[in-house]
Amino acid sequence: MKTLLANFTEVLHRSNEENQLETTLKLNVQHEVFKGHFPEMPVLPGVLITQLFKEEVAFYLQKQLLIGEVKQIKFLKVINPTESEEVTLKITLNLEENISLKGEMIHQNQTAAKVRLTLKQS
């Protein structure tokens, strides 16, 4: 599946069981995104947190997807990749009527973000 940013992450672990996905990613701290956001203290942008959830579901379903609706996003902790390059996505999918997900991003053993999204095929 195509990703928005080349060489932004590396998949360290991926598992799924009945629409429960868990993926551990290594962030590339040298990527251009972190040089501009922010030069003195790199932070993973919220829009890219959302994109990572969408891309992981697209990989799982093997479909090109777009974000249809952002139902809820809570950014609870700043993700500075120089402190720890690893993040874990925990996703619960509901595929009954459309593609909706409830997700949590873990960084340094703490919940850094929570999302609820509806996705649609592109």
Long-range contacts (C-beta under 8 A, 24 or more apart in sequence): 1-55, 1-58, 1-59, 1-62, 1-64, 2-64, 3-55, 4-48, 4-51, 4-55, 5-31, 5-33, 5-48, 7-31, 8-33, 8-48, 9-52, 12-86, 16-60, 19-92, 19-93, 19-94, 19-95, 20-90, 20-91, 20-92, 20-93, 21-56, 21-57, 21-60, 21-89, 21-90, 21-91, 21-92, 21-93, 22-88, 22-89, 22-90, 22-91, 23-56, 23-88, 23-89, 23-91, 24-86, 24-87, 24-88, 24-89, 25-52, 25-86, 25-87, 25-88, 25-89, 26-85, 26-86, 27-79, 27-81, 27-85, 27-86, 27-87, 28-81, 28-85, 29-81, 29-82, 29-85, 34-81, 41-80, 42-80, 42-81, 42-82, 43-78, 43-79, 43-80, 44-79, 44-80, 44-81, 44-87, 46-73, 46-75, 46-113, 49-75, 49-79, 49-105, 49-112, 49-113, 49-115, 50-115, 50-117, 52-87, 52-89, 52-105, 53-89, 53-91, 53-101, 53-103, 53-105, 53-115, 53-117, 54-117, 54-119, 56-89, 56-91, 57-91, 57-93, 57-99, 57-101, 57-119, 58-119, 60-93, 61-99, 63-121, 64-121, 64-122, 65-99, 65-119, 65-120, 65-121, 65-122, 66-119, 66-120, 66-121, 66-122, 67-117, 67-118, 67-119, 68-98, 68-117, 68-118, 68-119, 68-120, 69-117, 69-118, 70-115, 70-116, 70-117, 71-100, 71-116, 71-117, 71-118, 72-114, 72-115, 72-116, 73-113, 73-114, 73-115, 73-116, 74-113, 74-114, 74-115, 75-112, 75-113, 76-110, 76-111, 76-112, 76-113, 76-114, 77-107, 77-110, 77-111, 77-112, 77-113, 78-112, 79-105, 79-107, 79-112, 79-113, 83-108, 84-108, 87-112
